[in-house]
Amino acid sequence: MFQPLLDAFIDSTHLDETTHKPPLNIALANWWPLKNSEKKGFRDFILHVILKQRYKI
């Protein structure tokens, strides 16, 4: 019963692997934590994990 929905979801969330990743040009504003106790670094942030799949960071 749920298999067609599951298949559609899996197909829609699949990202094709790319051999060429274009450079990502973004600027991070001051929303990033500035206190040393809160700062883990951008590479530990989930946004870095998501963006590095599609772009060269």
MDAnalysis code that builds the backbone (N, CA, C; Angstrom):
import MDAnalysis as mda
import numpy as np

u = mda.Universe.empty(171, n_residues=57, atom_resindex=np.repeat(np.arange(57), 3), trajectory=True)
u.add_TopologyAttr("name", ["N", "CA", "C"] * 57)
u.add_TopologyAttr("resid", np.arange(1, 58))
u.add_TopologyAttr("resname", ["MET", "PHE", "GLN", "PRO", "LEU", "LEU", "ASP", "ALA", "PHE", "ILE", "ASP", "SER", "THR", "HIS", "LEU", "ASP", "GLU", "THR", "THR", "HIS", "LYS", "PRO", "PRO", "LEU", "ASN", "ILE", "ALA", "LEU", "ALA", "ASN", "TRP", "TRP", "PRO", "LEU", "LYS", "ASN", "SER", "GLU", "LYS", "LYS", "GLY", "PHE", "ARG", "ASP", "PHE", "ILE", "LEU", "HIS", "VAL", "ILE", "LEU", "LYS", "GLN", "ARG", "TYR", "LYS", "ILE"])
u.atoms.positions = np.array([
    [0.805, -1.189, 0.000],
    [0.000, 0.000, 0.000],
    [0.858, 1.267, 0.000],
    [1.895, 1.297, 0.839],
    [2.739, 2.480, 0.915],
    [3.946, 2.414, -0.017],
    [4.173, 1.292, -0.657],
    [5.357, 1.139, -1.498],
    [5.413, 2.146, -2.645],
    [4.314, 2.409, -3.374],
    [4.400, 3.429, -4.433],
    [4.755, 4.820, -3.897],
    [4.230, 5.163, -2.723],
    [4.580, 6.451, -2.128],
    [6.043, 6.489, -1.706],
    [6.518, 5.399, -1.154],
    [7.911, 5.323, -0.753],
    [8.829, 5.409, -1.963],
    [8.491, 4.712, -3.037],
    [9.296, 4.769, -4.260],
    [9.323, 6.178, -4.841],
    [8.188, 6.851, -4.848],
    [8.130, 8.221, -5.368],
    [8.972, 9.161, -4.508],
    [8.931, 8.973, -3.203],
    [9.726, 9.810, -2.312],
    [11.214, 9.579, -2.536],
    [11.631, 8.330, -2.632],
    [13.042, 8.009, -2.839],
    [13.528, 8.569, -4.167],
    [12.718, 8.444, -5.216],
    [13.106, 8.976, -6.523],
    [13.214, 10.496, -6.506],
    [12.369, 11.161, -5.745],
    [12.380, 12.623, -5.734],
    [13.511, 13.188, -4.880],
    [14.045, 12.415, -3.949],
    [15.100, 12.923, -3.082],
    [16.488, 12.545, -3.561],
    [16.601, 11.764, -4.607],
    [17.902, 11.317, -5.103],
    [18.609, 12.442, -5.842],
    [19.856, 12.707, -5.484],
    [20.681, 13.680, -6.188],
    [21.689, 12.928, -7.038],
    [21.748, 13.270, -8.307],
    [22.706, 12.632, -9.197],
    [24.119, 13.085, -8.843],
    [25.059, 12.156, -8.927],
    [26.452, 12.484, -8.683],
    [26.979, 13.302, -9.856],
    [27.741, 14.329, -9.556],
    [28.323, 15.153, -10.600],
    [29.831, 15.048, -10.533],
    [30.470, 15.086, -11.699],
    [31.929, 15.054, -11.731],
    [32.497, 16.457, -11.602],
    [31.719, 17.446, -12.015],
    [32.164, 18.839, -11.923],
    [31.300, 19.573, -10.908],
    [31.944, 20.129, -9.921],
    [31.229, 20.913, -8.919],
    [31.613, 22.374, -9.104],
    [30.645, 23.229, -9.444],
    [30.975, 24.645, -9.604],
    [31.320, 25.267, -8.257],
    [32.164, 26.302, -8.274],
    [32.481, 26.961, -7.001],
    [31.252, 27.661, -6.435],
    [31.172, 27.665, -5.144],
    [30.048, 28.293, -4.461],
    [30.481, 29.663, -3.966],
    [29.791, 30.683, -4.424],
    [30.098, 32.052, -4.018],
    [28.976, 32.562, -3.126],
    [29.209, 32.488, -1.822],
    [28.233, 33.010, -0.864],
    [28.976, 33.818, 0.189],
    [28.251, 34.638, 0.862],
    [28.812, 35.395, 1.976],
    [28.004, 35.058, 3.221],
    [28.690, 34.733, 4.287],
    [28.019, 34.441, 5.549],
    [27.954, 35.715, 6.368],
    [26.773, 36.059, 6.780],
    [26.579, 37.279, 7.568],
    [26.862, 36.989, 9.038],
    [26.541, 37.923, 9.877],
    [26.839, 37.804, 11.306],
    [25.901, 36.881, 12.053],
    [25.123, 36.100, 11.376],
    [24.245, 35.170, 12.077],
    [25.031, 34.017, 12.671],
    [26.275, 33.828, 12.227],
    [27.082, 32.729, 12.752],
    [27.530, 33.082, 14.165],
    [27.518, 32.121, 15.110],
    [27.883, 32.431, 16.506],
    [29.305, 32.978, 16.611],
    [29.461, 34.035, 17.343],
    [30.767, 34.672, 17.476],
    [31.472, 34.309, 18.775],
    [30.750, 33.754, 19.731],
    [31.370, 33.367, 20.997],
    [32.167, 32.084, 20.796],
    [33.355, 32.025, 21.386],
    [34.192, 30.837, 21.237],
    [33.529, 29.600, 21.822],
    [32.722, 29.777, 22.866],
    [32.066, 28.624, 23.478],
    [30.984, 28.044, 22.572],
    [30.409, 28.870, 21.682],
    [29.352, 28.407, 20.791],
    [29.870, 28.051, 19.406],
    [31.069, 28.487, 19.091],
    [31.579, 28.307, 17.735],
    [32.119, 26.891, 17.544],
    [31.531, 26.159, 16.626],
    [32.019, 24.835, 16.274],
    [32.689, 24.866, 14.911],
    [32.460, 25.919, 14.164],
    [33.023, 26.024, 12.832],
    [31.990, 25.695, 11.777],
    [32.174, 26.296, 10.617],
    [31.211, 26.104, 9.537],
    [31.213, 24.672, 9.022],
    [32.339, 23.991, 9.076],
    [32.400, 22.620, 8.555],
    [31.608, 21.636, 9.400],
    [31.352, 21.959, 10.634],
    [30.524, 21.105, 11.481],
    [29.043, 21.408, 11.319],
    [28.729, 22.480, 10.615],
    [27.350, 22.903, 10.428],
    [26.717, 22.068, 9.317],
    [25.447, 21.711, 9.456],
    [24.771, 20.839, 8.497],
    [24.700, 21.467, 7.114],
    [24.672, 22.799, 7.045],
    [24.629, 23.464, 5.744],
    [25.877, 23.143, 4.931],
    [27.025, 23.026, 5.582],
    [28.264, 22.676, 4.886],
    [28.162, 21.283, 4.282],
    [27.601, 20.357, 5.011],
    [27.449, 18.980, 4.524],
    [26.564, 18.950, 3.286],
    [25.482, 19.702, 3.314],
    [24.551, 19.724, 2.189],
    [25.178, 20.399, 0.979],
    [25.803, 21.549, 1.181],
    [26.345, 22.311, 0.059],
    [27.547, 21.648, -0.589],
    [28.382, 20.943, 0.179],
    [29.571, 20.343, -0.418],
    [29.236, 19.169, -1.326],
    [28.008, 18.657, -1.256],
    [27.595, 17.602, -2.174],
    [27.420, 18.133, -3.585],
    [27.061, 19.404, -3.730],
    [26.760, 19.983, -5.036],
    [27.772, 21.017, -5.506],
    [28.545, 21.597, -4.569],
    [29.448, 22.689, -4.917],
    [30.839, 22.437, -4.370],
    [31.817, 23.051, -4.999],
    [33.190, 23.002, -4.514],
    [33.357, 24.116, -3.494],
    [33.588, 23.747, -2.256],
    [33.715, 24.735, -1.179],
    [35.171, 24.821, -0.760],
])
